[in-house]
Amino acid sequence: MSVTIKTNLGDLKAELYCQQAPKTCKNFLALCASDYYNGTLFHRNIKGFAIQGGDPSGTGKGGESIYGGFFEDEFVSTLKHDRRGVLSMANQGKPNTNGSQFFITYSRQPHLNGVYTVFGRLIDGMDTLDKMEREPVGRKNRPEN
């Protein structure tokens, strides 16, 4: 299954790993279908690392899942942060704290394996991801535009 993430810089199309991370994909797809993400910002942009979004408050401290709060991690040994364009859940820095926030890697990030749930990868829109990575940022890696 695939989903298109529309941004002001262009579209990102991601393939979702619904078989390997069913609860995570169900959460993401339901939030997309309910327009939960509409108008939200990518609030954290770290060149060479990742861009993060999915928080309706825009602060990086908000958001919740369709399950009423957090839900558990779904780690699969074959799904790794091994390239540019990996789609993964952000969490609160501790296990089983997935909500609505997600990130897309700008490069291979093996230290994230077994810490953040990988649930997809970009299959189109790498040019948009390139533009996003080049965007200027301010304090706390917050995009200026």
NORNORGI-V33416 format. One record per helix or strand of 3 or more residues. SS is the DSSP state (a for helix, b for strand). FROM is the first residue (numbers start at 1). LEN is the number of residues. If there is no record, write none. Layout:
ss | from | len
SS | FROM | LEN
SS | FROM | LEN
This chain:
ss | from | len
b | 2 | 6
b | 10 | 7
a | 22 | 12
b | 41 | 6
b | 50 | 6
b | 86 | 4
b | 102 | 4
a | 110 | 3
b | 118 | 7
a | 126 | 9
a | 139 | 3
